[in-house]
Amino acid sequence: MDKFNNKPTGHSSKEDLACWREYIDKRPDLMATSLTELRDGMKLVAVLRQKRNSSSSFTKLSEKYINHIMAYLVEDGISLLSMEEIIFLYDYAKKCNGIIVEIGTCRAGSTAILGLSKLKNSDRVYSVDIVQAPRAKALLKQFGLFCNLIKSNSHTLGQSWDKGDIDMVFIDGNHMMAYVLADMQIWERHIIENGYMLMHDCLTKKKMRRYRNKKRIDENGMIKSKTTSVNVHNAVKLFLKDHENFIDIGQQGSLKVLQKVG
Ligand SMILES: C[S@@+](CC[C@H](N)C(=O)[O-])C[C@H]1O[C@@H](n2cnc3c(N)ncnc32)[C@H](O)[C@@H]1O
């Protein structure tokens, strides 16, 4: 184990297993339960890294390696979410049987997680971005996923949305307050009753300070600006003022969840 970063080094040892456990502590369902499983998961990640630029697919991808895939997406900076946020996102996506919409595909790291939560029904995931990273499609293909990537402005798409009611919207696009608020207002009308709206980078100033001190931001060198997270937090506050049919049901890291209750 790399003691400095407290991350698995890629060699399967008891120490590494302990390290994975630390990552996903209270989630035995997502955890390698033996060294053999740990080794297999690590081999899979090694192949994924090696074949990063190819589009050979792993259609028989098993759910038991989901923790390794999550760690791969986080450690290689393919997703901008932290490990705890990715697990949280995965859990909410798993609760949904219908359509999931993501705003902000980027390199499709979080799109892959949404797709993996549905495996055979990954075509129910739609992800929109104003630009389409060249490797986003290839990544999804590697995992054998059929998520729909849409190149559009999230506001334009939301206004003309015709793919049906939505179980969950994950907002991680333009982080300016007015943009986030407009995303919430435009997309909320498509969400079913009891459906979810998740926002990334949502922190109060105070939490931002604490989060920055101890979380992945330092490890990965991807420091989010204070203002960005506070913007999202302020947009959520304004949205909740005007939408009594939405309630705040929780947060993990900077990932906030609202539920539509009426
Ligand atoms: C923070 S990144 C998304 C990260 C991704 N969700 C992940 O975890 O891997 C934000 C993305 O939002 C996209 N974006 C910004 N404004 C947008 C808009 N108005 N409509 C759609 N996408 C937008 C950017 O191009 C960028 O790729």
The ligand as a Gaussian input file, in Angstrom:
#p B3LYP/6-31G(d) Opt

LIG

0 1
 C      -17.801000      19.052000     -13.677000
 S      -17.939000      18.493000     -15.325000
 C      -18.918000      17.039000     -15.171000
 C      -18.197000      15.926000     -14.490000
 C      -18.853000      14.568000     -14.590000
 N      -20.213000      14.601000     -14.105000
 C      -18.052000      13.555000     -13.800000
 O      -18.218000      13.419000     -12.592000
 O      -17.210000      12.897000     -14.392000
 C      -19.055000      19.677000     -15.980000
 C      -19.449000      19.436000     -17.419000
 O      -20.621000      20.233000     -17.680000
 C      -20.596000      20.662000     -19.006000
 N      -21.498000      21.824000     -19.165000
 C      -21.284000      23.096000     -18.788000
 N      -22.347000      23.869000     -19.096000
 C      -23.275000      23.039000     -19.663000
 C      -24.568000      23.250000     -20.205000
 N      -25.152000      24.451000     -20.207000
 N      -25.222000      22.194000     -20.723000
 C      -24.655000      20.965000     -20.738000
 N      -23.418000      20.716000     -20.232000
 C      -22.729000      21.731000     -19.704000
 C      -19.126000      20.968000     -19.255000
 O      -18.845000      20.929000     -20.644000
 C      -18.426000      19.872000     -18.454000
 O      -18.088000      18.778000     -19.265000

